[in-house]
Amino acid sequence: MRRAVGPLDKRRRVTRCQACAQRRIKCQGGPPCDYCVRTSKTCRPQAPRAAPNVTAIIVACHPPPSRNRSPPTPDDALFLDCFASFLQRRCHLTQAFVAAVATDLARLVHESAPVGDLAVAIGALDASRHGAVMASRGGRDARCAAFRAYGRAMRGLQARLSDPDAVTGDDVVWGTFLLGLFELMAEASGDGWATHMFYGTARVLQLAGPARVSLQQRRGLFGAFRVLEATRVIMYGEETFLAGEAWRGVTGVDDAEADCAANPMAEVLDLMIRASSFSKRFFKQIENIPPGERPCSPVIDDLARQGVALFRTIHAWEAATPAQNPFADLARANHLALELFFCKNFTYYDCWLGRQVPRLEAGETDAHVEAVLRACEAVQRSNIPGALLLFPLRMAGANTADADADRKERILKLLGRVHAQGFVVADRIKVDLHDFWQHEEQLAQAR
């Protein structure tokens, strides 16, 4: 049984081979598929999904909730406290989000049944990983309680969406956002979170339109969504509606926070979104050109020129906030990782002879990786969630020299801390890096 990842999830299941699923790219041709042939990989189908467990069955059979929120049980009250503690200690997605949680979300938790259930679900899931596995009364397992509350919230939101005007409701947009946050904490692969971001909050925001973001009650939420959406698209090589003309410049913060000094991540997020859109087009256009025709193709000339121009814009960014600000450290980590990401894309092809392309020398790459790790270490001493460090840590690992065991150990230790915060998706980054390092070691031995 596949768990739905959002009330607007209408997708069909698509089968990809293991290599394409790991790279999060479309699987074409085959078997063997085009990507596996090009990279000399063994094209293997993905393993079938595991049979549904007891938790999934409980969720599927649980009766739908009423529209009005019933008084919380003693167990729910405990998990709501755990949820509030989690947000305070490990979920400062943006500075504006903290204020929005204290006002808008606190109100909706008590007024909206789905939002209240999701607060219970996240609190119970977090409690199950930090010693409070059993509730104080009733003896319910906290993890089981988390998925039961998740199921109630899902059906509550689906029922709510029967109202044509539901997408303009704050309970719906907050509900879909919390669904995504739950997926980020519940599933190690990260696929449920990434899919929900596309079919959940993103779809609701698009249906509501950018004008709704200008309202005070949505500013803090939209800024937090923008951080997670930019992380999703850069890691999965996707595009986002935020790159569209109507959404460009919509940041979800007050005018006083719009400058780089007060909101250092604002410009970096815009650069991440632009770089991801370019990269999506970059790989598609190159793959559509036969390898023998690439060196003389005007499309390759154009991509090189566009790449250099965008890299200059990325490189020109400078943090205006003092280093003691953890959001400035977060911005630096993501900015340096973005430069590593952008330059590495141009190393996958050998069609750039005689053309200027974005490039970092070996010494510059090494300095970037070290600076990323120091910034990540500083961020982890704050209340900023470790999930926002997944992209910087992934790129630091992908640019770490094969023989640098000490630096690899630092990266794995940082990812371990992200996991300990409750974001189990860090395990997927570990797996990706171990596979990458093994591949690089095999290449080195073959030389």
N, C-alpha and C positions, 0 to 999 in steps of 0.2 A: 504494500500500500504506500503510494507516494504522498507525503504530507504536503498539502497546499502551503504555499509560502506567501500568500497575500490574497485578499478578497477579490482582487482584479486579475488573478493568475488564470489565464486562459490558454497557456502555451501547450503545445504537444511535445511528447517526449522525443528527443533526437538521439540517435545512437552514434557515438564516436569511438574511435579506437583509443587505447590508453594514452598514446603519445599526444594525440590532438586534444584529448580531454585535459591532460596535464598542462598543455600550453594554452588552453581555453581558446582554440581556434576551430574553424569549421573543418570537418573531415570530408575531403573530396576524393573521388576515385576509389579504386581498390576493391577488395584488399589485394595487395598493399595499397594504402592511400598515397596521394601525391606527396604529402609532407614526409611520410616515412621513407619513401623512395629517395626524396631529395636529401634527407639527412642520414640515410643508411641505417635507419632504426627498424627493429622488428615490429611489424604491424599486428598488434594483438587487440582483440575486442575487450571491452570493459567487463569486469566481473559482474554478474547479476546482483541486483540489490538484495540485501538480507530480508528474510521474512519479517513481517511486522511483529514487534515485540508487545509485551503486555501493556506498556504505556500507550502505544499507538492504538491498541484496541480500546482501552479505557477512554481515550480522547474521542475516538470515532463513535462510541456508544453513549457518550455523556449527553443528556438532554440539553437543548439550547436554553440560554438564560432569558429572563424577562427583560423588557426594555428598561425598567427602572432598577437601579442598583439596590440590592438587598443589603441589610446590615452585615458587616464582615464578621466571620466566625473568629474565635480566639486564634486559630491557626493563621487565618488571613491577616489578622491584625499584626501578628508577629512578622509575617512575610512582607507586609507593607512597611514595617520598620526597617527590615533588611533592604528593601528597595530604596528607601530614602537614604540609608547609609551608603549603599552602592553608588548612587548618584553623587553624593557629597564627596566620597573618598576617591572614586575612580572614573568619573564620567563628566569631567569638565571639558566638553567638546569645544566650546567657545566661551568667551567671557559673558556674552549675552545669553547663552543657553542656561547658565547657572541662575540668572535672574528669572528666566522664563519658567524654569522648573519650580522655583519658589512661589510663583504666582499662578500662571496659566495651568501648568500640569497638576499642581497640588489641588486646584479647584476641580479639574476634570476627573481626577482619580475618585473623587467622592460623588460626582454628578453623573458620570458615564460608566455603565456596566462594562463595556469592552475595555476601556482604558483602565478601570479599576482591576479587572481580571489580569490585564497585562502587567500591571504593577506587581500584583501578587505573583505572577509567573516568573518575572525577572528576579524578584526578591527571593522566591523559593529556590530558583536555580542557583543563585549566588550563595544562599545559605547552605545548600547541599555540598558545596565545595569548601566550606570554611568551618566545618565542625558542627554546625547546627543542622544535622541531617534529619533529625526527628523534631517535629513541632512540639511545643511545650504541652499541648493537650491534644488528645485524639490519636496520637501515635502515627500520623500519616508520614510516609516517606516524603521528604521535601522535593526530590526530583520528580516523583510521580505527581505530586501536587502542582509542580510547575507546568507540566505538560497538560494536565487537566484544565488548569486555568487558561493556558494558551488555546486549547480547543474551544473553551467557552467564548473567549475573546474573538476567535476567528469567526465563529458562527454569529456572534453578536454583530460584528462589523458587516458580515455578508447580509444580515437582515437589515441593518441600517442603510446599506447601499440600495435597497429597494426604493428608497426615497430619491427622486431625481435631483433634489437639491443637497443631497448628503455630502457631496464632495466639497461644498463650501463650509461644512461644519468643522469646527476646531477639534471635536472629538474624533472625527474620521482621520484627519491628517496626523494628529498625535498618535492615534491608535496604530496606523500603518507604520509610523516611525518606530514605535515601541516593538512592533512585530519584527522589524528589521534588526533592532538591537538584540532581541531575544535570539534570532537566528545567528547573529554574530557570536553569541555566547554559547549556543547549543550545539553547533555543527562544526566539526573540525575541518571539513573540506572547504568551507567558505562559499560553496556554490549556492546554498539556500539563502544566505545573506545577499549575495550579488544578484540573484534572480529576484529576490523580494524588493531590493532597491529599485529594480527596473519595473516590476509589475505592481509594486505597492505604492510607496510614498511618491515616487516619481510620477506615476500615472495619475494619482490624485492631484498633485500640484499642477500638472499640465491641464487637467480638466478644469481646475479652479481658475487658472490663469495667473500671470505675474502680478496683476493689480492687487490680488488678495494678500500678497507678501508684504505690501506696503502697510498693512494694518499692524498695529502695535503688537497684538497678541500672537502674531506669527513670525515676528522678526527673529526672535531667539531660536525658534525651531528651524526656520529655513537656513540660518547660518550653520547650525549643526548638521542638517541634511547635506548642505553644500560640501562640508568637509568630508563626510563619508562618501558622497557621490563622486567627488574628485578622486578619492582614494580608489574607489571601485573601478572607474574607467581607466585610470593609469595602470592598474595592476592587471586588468583583464583585456586591455587593448581595445576598448570600446569607445563609442561616441556617447554623447549625452545631450539631452534637450537644453541643458544650461549653456551650451555653445551657440544656441540660436539667437537671432537678433533681438527677439522680444525679451529674452532672459538675460542678455548680456548687460552687465552692470548692476543686476539685482543681487545684492549681497545679503539682505536680511538683517542688516544692522542699522543703528541710528546714524545720522549724518556725522555726529560727533565721533563715532567709532570708525568711520570709513577711511581715515588716513592710515598710512602704513605704520605709524608709530603706535597707534592705539589698537590696531587690528593687523598684526604683521603677516598673518596667513592669507589675508584677502587677495593680494596680488599673486601670491604663490599658487593659490587654488586656481586662479584664472589661467596662469601659465601651465599648470598641470592639465587643465581641460583643453587648452589649445594644443598642447603637445600630444595629447592622446588622440585628438581628432586628426592631427597631421599624420601621426604614426599609423592610424587605421587606413588612411588613404595611401600612405607611403608603401605599405606592404602589399596592398591590393593592386596598386598600379604596377609595381615591379613584378609581382607574380604573374600578371597578365601579359608580360613581355617575354618572349622566348629568350633563354639565356644567351644564345649566340647573337641576338640583336640588341641586347642591352647596352653594350659599350658605345654604340653609335645612335642611340635613341634620344630624340629631343625631350622625351618624358623624363629620362634620367637627368638630363641637364636642368630641367625645370625643378625637379625634386631637390637636386643639390643646391640650387639657388635659394629655394624656399627654406630648405633646412638651415642653411647658413644664416639667413635673415632671422628666422625664429630663434635660433640658438643665441644670436647676439642679443635679442630681446630678453631671453631667459638669463643670460650671463650678466646683463646690466642691472638686474635686481639687487638691491642691497637692503638689509634689515636696518630700520631706523630706530628700533627699540633696543634698550640696553640688554646686554647678555643675561642679566639676572632674571629677566622675564621669561618664564617657561614657554609661553606662546612664541616668543622670538626664537628660542631654541628649537621648537617644533618647526617653525617656518624655515630655519636654516637647514635642518635635517632634510626636510622635503625638497628644498631648493637644490641642495647639493646632489641629492639622489636623482632629481629630475635631470640635471646636467649629465650625470653618469648614464641614465636611461637613454637620453636623447642621442648621445654620442655612440653608445653601444649599438643602437639600431643600424647605424651605417657600417658596422663591422660584419654584418651578416651576409653582405654581398661584395663581390669583387669587381663591380662595374663602374668604379669611380675614378679610374685611371685618368690623370690629367685634369681632374675636377677638384675644386675646393669643397670640402665637406666638414661638418662639425667634428672636432677631434680633441681629445685630451691626451697629452703625453703621459708616459708611464709614471713620472714623478707627480704630475697633477692628479692622476687617478688615485694614486696612493694617498696623497694629501686629502683628497675628497673623502675617501673611505674613512680615514682617521677622524676627520672633522665630523662626519655623519655619526660615528660611534660615540664621540664625546657629547654631541648634542643629544643623542638618544639617551645616554646615561643621565644627563641633566634633566631631561623630560621625565624620566622614570622616578625622579625624586619629587615630582609634583602630583597633582590630582588629575592631570590629563590622561585619558585612557590610552593604554598601550596599543590598542588597535590602530591608532593613528601613526604608529611607528612601523607598521608592517611593510609599507613601500620602501622607506629608507633602509630598513634592515635587509630587505630582499635585494636591493641594489648594491648595498655594501657587500653582501655575500657574493653576488655575481661578479664583482670587480675585485675580489680578494685574491691575491696570488696563490697559486696552488700549494706552495710550500709554507705559507704563513699560517701555521697551526694555531699560534697564539691568538691571532685576530679572528680566526674561525671560532675559537672557543668563546671569545667575547661576544660574538654575534649570537651563538647558540644560547649563551647565558642570558642575554637580553631578551631573546625570544621566550626563554623559559619563564622570565618574569612576566612577560605579556600573558602567557598561559596562566600563571598563578593569579593574575588579576581577574581571571574568569573568561578571557577571550581565547577559547580553545582553537580558534582558527590559526593561531601561531604555529600549531603542529604542522599545518599544511605547508607553511613557509619553510619549516625545518626539513620536511621531506623533499621539497623542491630543491633546496640548497644542497642536501646530501646527494641527490641525483646529479645535480649540476657539477658538483665538485668531483664526483666519481667519473663523470664524462670527461672533465678536463684532465683528470689524472690519466685516463686511458689514452687521450690524445697525446699527452706529453710522453707517455711510454712508447707510443707508436712512432714518434719522430726519430 
